Amino acid sequence: MVGSGMGHFRVTVQVGNRAGEGFERIEALVDTGATYTWIPRDVLKQLGVTPEEEWPFVLADGREVRYPVAWIQIQIGERAQPTIAVFGEPESEPILGVFALEGFRLAADPVNRRLISIPGLLKTA
């Protein structure tokens, strides 16, 4: 993991196509303000991932845009599972969003610049 300042940090993850084949190792910025994981479209194309749908998104500056998305496999440490990836701009910085983090039961620890395991949360009425 490499720190990037301002409470952000990067982690090494591996991404692969939906079948979990041909993983590619990337450094992703952990961003708890991003719902989904952003992977440059050139990386996804190289893995054989094709867009499944196009979804609307609101950018940090308030603009509304549409991007293609697809299910991929992501591996963090020894664990792999499916998650949704947004087809990002070519050669842009990969971002690990909260949908993937919550699926792995992980949270960001910005002070120590690492991901930490958290228990699942169940509440009854």
C-alpha positions in Angstrom: 0.0 0.0 0.0 1.2 3.5 -0.9 -0.2 6.6 0.8 -1.4 9.5 -1.3 -2.0 12.1 1.4 -5.2 13.7 2.7 -6.4 10.4 4.3 -6.4 8.5 1.0 -4.3 5.5 0.3 -3.8 2.8 -2.3 -4.1 -1.0 -2.1 -3.0 -3.7 -4.5 -5.9 -5.7 -5.9 -6.4 -8.1 -8.8 -9.2 -7.8 -11.3 -10.4 -10.4 -13.7 -13.4 -11.1 -15.9 -16.7 -12.4 -14.6 -15.4 -16.0 -14.9 -12.4 -15.1 -12.7 -9.9 -15.7 -15.5 -6.8 -13.7 -16.4 -6.4 -11.5 -13.3 -4.5 -8.3 -13.6 -2.7 -6.7 -10.6 -3.5 -3.0 -10.2 -3.0 -0.3 -7.5 -6.4 1.2 -6.6 -7.1 4.3 -4.6 -9.5 3.5 -1.7 -12.3 6.0 -2.0 -15.2 5.7 0.5 -16.9 8.5 -1.3 -17.2 6.4 -4.5 -20.0 3.8 -4.6 -18.5 1.6 -7.3 -15.1 0.5 -8.4 -13.6 2.4 -11.3 -11.3 0.5 -13.6 -9.8 2.0 -16.8 -11.6 0.7 -19.8 -8.4 -0.4 -21.5 -7.6 -2.7 -18.5 -11.2 -4.2 -18.7 -10.9 -4.7 -22.5 -7.6 -6.5 -22.1 -9.3 -8.9 -19.6 -12.2 -9.5 -22.1 -14.8 -7.7 -20.0 -17.6 -6.1 -22.1 -20.1 -3.5 -20.9 -23.4 -5.0 -19.7 -25.3 -1.8 -19.0 -24.9 1.9 -18.9 -25.7 3.7 -15.6 -26.0 7.3 -14.6 -23.5 8.8 -12.1 -23.0 12.1 -10.4 -19.4 13.3 -10.3 -17.7 15.1 -7.4 -18.3 18.4 -9.2 -22.0 17.7 -9.5 -22.1 16.8 -13.2 -24.3 13.9 -14.2 -22.7 11.5 -16.7 -23.4 7.9 -17.9 -20.8 5.2 -17.9 -20.8 1.5 -18.9 -20.7 -1.1 -16.1 -20.1 -4.8 -15.9 -19.7 -7.5 -13.2 -16.1 -8.5 -12.7 -14.1 -10.6 -10.2 -11.9 -8.8 -7.8 -9.3 -10.3 -5.5 -8.1 -8.6 -2.3 -5.5 -10.6 -0.5 -6.5 -14.3 -0.8 -10.2 -13.6 -1.2 -12.0 -13.1 -4.6 -15.6 -12.2 -5.3 -17.8 -10.5 -7.9 -18.3 -6.8 -7.9 -19.5 -4.1 -10.2 -16.9 -2.2 -12.2 -17.4 1.1 -14.0 -15.6 1.5 -17.3 -13.3 4.4 -16.5 -11.4 6.6 -18.9 -8.3 5.0 -20.4 -5.2 5.1 -18.3 -7.1 6.8 -15.4 -6.4 6.0 -11.8 -8.3 2.9 -10.6 -10.7 3.5 -7.6 -11.9 0.9 -5.1 -15.4 1.9 -4.0 -17.6 1.0 -1.1 -19.7 -1.6 -2.9 -16.7 -3.8 -3.2 -15.4 -3.0 0.3 -18.7 -3.9 1.9 -18.8 -7.1 0.0 -15.5 -8.1 1.4 -16.5 -6.8 4.9 -13.7 -4.3 4.8 -13.4 -0.7 5.9 -10.9 2.0 5.3 -8.5 2.9 8.2 -7.2 6.2 6.8 -5.0 6.9 9.9 -3.0 3.7 9.4 -3.6 3.7 5.6 -5.0 0.1 5.4 -8.1 -1.9 5.0 -9.5 -3.6 8.1 -11.9 -6.4 8.6 -15.3 -5.5 10.1 -18.2 -7.7 11.1 -21.4 -7.7 9.1 -24.2 -5.7 10.6 -27.7 -7.1 11.1 -30.5 -5.2 12.9 -34.0 -6.4 13.6 -37.0 -4.2 14.1 
